[in-house]
């Protein structure tokens, strides 16, 4: 079976290189290339690729995690295989939480990419060795638990509330909210509200 592939990357030279690489393999058909999240979602709705190769950094617009969330929410959603240069734990966690089927690195050999696309098309997980090691290491390491109050605050973050709105909802001061956020970020290993929500969702601490 031929796997129909959409390449999403904001660098034209990278897109062209990946397309040329896949063109030499009889099992793949590159049906399109997109530079941004909005364009990728529209293309996927219209052309229904089997697998989307997704970079994480997409210029000034929404990033690859946002694009992955939107793509995997589509009817007859394609499988999203992240292909990026970034292997930080937060990037991996956010991508997986967004629904990515796999996570590969651009520095890997072409054979890994070919196997990863086939695996993604079958609905199987495809992980670069470095990524798998980070994930398993993270799973083995005991994660500091959020307190009930911290969990409540992350849930409110997921609902889009500001610090002021959270303070009003919980009858505490904004300063107290900020203190809680410092502890939350430290425990989850993140540095932003979006990161906290992504990690907490991925660990099933909260529901979104």
C-alpha positions, 0 to 999 in steps of 0.5 A, spaced: 500 500 500 502 506 498 502 511 504 500 518 502 504 523 505 504 531 507 510 534 509 509 540 514 515 544 515 517 552 514 523 551 511 522 550 503 529 547 502 528 542 508 521 540 505 524 539 498 529 535 501 524 530 505 520 530 498 526 528 494 528 522 499 521 520 499 520 520 492 526 515 491 521 510 495 516 506 491 511 505 498 511 513 499 507 518 495 508 526 497 501 529 496 503 536 498 508 541 502 505 546 507 509 551 511 504 553 516 499 550 521 493 553 518 495 551 511 496 544 513 489 543 516 486 546 510 490 541 506 489 535 510 481 536 510 481 537 502 486 531 500 486 526 506 493 524 507 495 518 511 501 521 514 503 528 516 510 529 517 510 535 522 516 540 524 515 543 531 517 550 529 513 553 524 515 560 524 511 566 527 504 562 526 501 556 531 507 551 532 507 544 530 503 542 537 498 546 535 497 543 528 498 536 531 492 537 535 488 540 530 489 535 525 488 529 530 481 532 531 479 532 524 474 526 521 478 521 518 484 524 522 491 523 519 497 520 523 502 525 525 509 523 525 513 529 528 520 530 524 524 535 528 531 537 530 528 538 538 529 532 543 527 536 549 523 532 554 518 538 554 517 538 546 516 530 546 511 530 552 507 536 548 507 533 542 505 526 544 499 529 549 497 533 542 496 526 539 502 525 535 503 517 533 511 518 533 517 522 534 523 522 530 529 527 529 531 530 522 539 527 524 536 520 524 538 516 518 533 515 512 531 508 514 528 510 520 524 515 517 521 510 512 520 505 518 517 511 522 512 513 516 510 505 515 509 504 522 505 511 523 500 509 517 499 502 521 497 506 527 503 504 531 508 508 535 515 510 532 520 513 536 527 515 535 532 512 540 534 518 543 526 520 544 525 513 547 530 513 552 528 520 554 521 518 555 522 511 559 527 515 563 522 520 565 517 514 566 522 511 571 523 517 575 518 519 580 515 525 579 513 530 584 506 530 585 501 536 585 498 538 591 490 538 590 490 546 590 496 546 585 492 541 581 486 545 581 490 551 579 492 547 573 485 545 571 483 552 571 489 554 566 487 549 562 480 552 562 484 559 559 483 563 566 488 568 567 491 569 574 486 574 576 480 570 574 484 564 578 485 568 584 477 570 584 475 563 583 479 560 589 478 566 593 486 567 594 490 573 592 494 574 585 501 573 589 499 566 591 497 564 585 503 566 582 507 562 588 503 556 586 505 557 579 512 557 580 511 550 584 507 547 579 512 549 573 518 546 577 514 540 579 512 539 572 519 541 569 516 546 564 516 554 564 510 556 561 502 556 562 501 552 556 507 547 558 504 546 564 497 544 561 500 540 556 504 536 561 499 535 566 494 533 560 499 528 558 500 525 565 492 525 566 493 529 572 487 534 569 482 533 563 481 538 557 
